[in-house]
Every structure is written in structure tokens, then in C-alpha cells.
Amino acid sequence: VVVWDSEAKGDHAVWSIAANSRALPSQKAAEKQMALLKAYHQPHTLVYKKIDSTMRGQPIAELLMELEYLEKSRNKHQIALLAPAFPATGRTTESGHIRVSGVPLEHTPLWARDHTYETGHLPTILESFGLKTLSLSLSQIREGVETIKTCLTEALERKVAAVVCDAVSEDDLAIIATASLPLAENLLWVGSGGLSGHLAKQCFDSEVVSSPRTQVAINKPILFAVGSLAEASQKQVDYLTQEEKIKRITISIEALVEKNWALLQTELKQELEKNHDVIVKIGSSSHPNLSKGPDFAASLSEFVETSISQVGALVMTGGETGCALLSRLGVTGIKLIDEIEPGVPLGITIGKTIIPVVSKAGAFGDEKTMKRCLTHLKKGKNP
């Protein structure tokens, strides 16, 4: 279950708490993460710090506070085990460097548009914050479980604060998960959706992790809310509108800021009344002010909210967009039921509004990802 509230209740084997801290300054981001960690952490609970696979936000400032807290609460030396690779989405780690589809992170459009640190070399980032760091090369990882266990045990004895693991394949991540799990009480895992999936397979029965595909009944149109300006999302929108008879409504950044959208809102309502699936997206900009991302997401959510009763399922692109829209609808969490493709989950909302939702990071997927989302949802849509 995914939640974004320190007051959420329930008996769940896995809590995923969305802090939505990426746009905050380092101190405030760390404080927000800490408040949620303290609210949910229990003795002998495994803790996995989910980070952006391209290191956006303030993950290391947050990590410093979290390590200190776990050290005190567990009364044991703690190591941050970093393995941010997500091979299924093209993210790998080689010689400590983050790569996106084989390209060094620093040479990607993602980095040019938004980055926190001066480099994509993880050991350099960690050491700049004073964290004693050990790097495990790809060759060491592929020596197998016992080699990694030995390295981690020695790192504990030497009071190493962080261990960076190379990984370029799912097999690499599986080895890391298997080797590290016995040392759970001394570890804070730090990674993306890649490593977490392999830890889940180690922790739970395979039938739980690989549950049957779930279909949801959808009796109304499907709405795509695209708040991300990432190139991948723009290509996905273009492909979807070329392949499907789906209406695209683009709201300029100026219209979002000024809330000058009455005609577009009317157009959206009319298309949904005709039972047409619709894409609502933020217009592209040559020099977007990314610090205004949360404001754009909030405005887009306000635009969409008035038509939500006409919608049978939501596909949301961009984490800020998803949090803003669902919070506005009185949603307090999502119970995950399926995965359309790696990094693209399907769930049912919890709270005031109950609706199937697909969420996708802006930079995830190939050009056909949104088309696959639509196809998957339409399996449960009545004609």
C-alpha cells in the first residue's frame, strides 16, 4: 500500500510512504523524511529508502539523518547500501557511475534539465558529505553471494557508512538482495524500484510477489494527466495520439499560472461526455522553471478535478502530478494490484475517491508505454 500521510492506518506487510520531498531544500527534505520514518518505523522492520534513479532531490541529506536515527533505534552500526540501478528502465551503475540507457547521467537531457549534485559518480557524492564509502565493482558482485557477504561484514567492522554496488542486470540485483538480507538489522537499503523487487522476492512467498494479473471494471472514459515535461513522456503522448483516436488537450504554462482555462475545461467535459478518452498535458517550454513544478502540478490538478466524476480510470505521469491530483481528490493511498510494465503500477485508490490509477515517472518507459497503459485498462472497459 502506498500512502503519503503520517496518520494512515491499516495492517499491511509493506508500507510505501511517499514523502514528496524532492523539490524541498535539503534541510526541509530531510526533516520531512524523518517525520515519516519515525511515524512508521517499528523494531525489526526492514527499511528501504526509495530514491530517484537519477539522484534528483536531496537523497544524501535525507540519508544522513536516517542513518543516525536507525543507528540509535537499532543500537547497531548502520550501513547505507546503495544500488540505484533499474535495468528494466535502462538505469545501470557501472564503476560507481549512474548510466541511463548506457549514457553517463551527466550527458543526458535529464541531467541538463534538473540535477542536484555536480557528478553522477555515487562514491564522490557520498564522500563529499563525509560518508566513509566502499565501492563494489561489477566483477565483485558477479563473484556471488559469499563475496558480497564478506565485503559487507568487513565494512561493518571498519565502520563504513555507505556501500555502492554496481549492477547492470536483474541477476546482479538478485545477488545483491540475497547477500544483503541476512544483515538487515545493520542496513538501510537505498535504491530504485529495481532492487526493491528482488528484496520482495526474498522476503515473501513467490505467489504473493507474482500474483495473478488483475483486471478492473471501467465504465467511463480514461483520463491521462501528464504533468511531466520529460522527453520520454512527450514522445509517449505523440505516439498514443497517432495510434489511437484520443483527444489531446494542452494547457500552456501561462494558462496554468493564470488559471485562464475555462474554454479548455468545457472542452474536457464535452469530450468525456462523449465517452472519449482524453490526454490533458502541460505545454512544453524551452526554458521551464522547474522550481515551479509543484505549482504547475497543483494547477493541473485543479483543472482536472471538476471533471473527475466523468472519469473511469486515471493515468498519471509525473510524481508531483500524481500526489497533487490524488490529494485534491481526498485520496489517502493506493492499494497496488498489478504492474503494467516495470515501474508502471496499477492500483485502486483509498479514501474519498475510489478509482483505478496508473502512475508513471515522467522519464520512464519507451514511446509505446502510454499505449500499453491504455490497452491494459481497456481490457476492463465496457463498450
Secondary structure, 3 states (H helix, E strand, C coil): CEECCCCCCCCCCCCEECCCCCCCCHHHHHHHHHHHHHHHCCCCCCCEEECCCCCCCCHHHHHHHHHHHHHHHHCCCCEEEEECCEHHHCEEEECCEEEECCEEHHHCHHHHHCCCCCCCEHHHHHHHCCCCEEEECHHHHCCCHHHHHHHHHHHHHCCCCEEEECECCHHHHHHHHHHHHHHHHHEEEEECHHHHHHHHHHHCCHHHHCCCCCCCCECCCEEEEECCCCHHHHHHHHHHHHHCCCEEEEECHHHHHHCCCHHHHHHHHHHHHCCCCEEEEECCCCCCCHHHHHHHHHHHHHHHHCCHHHCCEEEEECHHHHHHHHHHCCEEEEEEEEEEECCEEEEEEEECCCCEEEEECCCCCCCCHHHHHHHHHHCCECC
